[in-house]
Amino acid sequence: MAENTKTIADNRQVRHEYFILESIEAGIELTGTEVKSIRAGGVNLRDSWIEIENGEAYVKQMHISPYEKGNIFNKDPLRERRLLMHKREILRLYGQVKQGGLTLVPVSLYFKGSNVKVQVGLCKGKKLYDKRASMAERDAKRTIDRAIKERSR
């Protein structure tokens, strides 16, 4: 990401549950109170996913807390939010999801300038043995780093 970006939320569970094959940047359609709530840190990507309906991509189950001072302008925290992507990109992703058994998941949410962007991951689910292998790999790397640190003292 470029230097004028600021990460708002990161979906760390995605990296544990899926192999991220490709990531795409997309805009997201929000209301004013939702943007203010996001600036205050009231967003959760944990159980969210992306679905393509009628040639448009929507984020489902992304929780944006109601803005404290938003009164009547607050929207439903779990409403569907449309992603802003080119039609050709959406159709390409739709084809890959339908043919390859892949999933679209929001990986992170960030500000790029004054705009809110979503990093969309085209993902393949990990099996249990894949998760164990990645945990063992991470532990081995940690052990090696610890040993190198001890030797440098």
Secondary structure, DSSP 8 states (H G I E B T S, - for coil): --TTEEEEEE-HHHHHHEEEEEEEEEEE---HHHHHHHHTT-EE-TT-EEEEETTEEEEES-EE---TT-GGG---TT--EEEE--HHHHHHHHHHHHHH--EEEEEEEEEETTEEEEEEEEEEE--HHHHHHHHHHHHHHHHHHHHHHHHH-
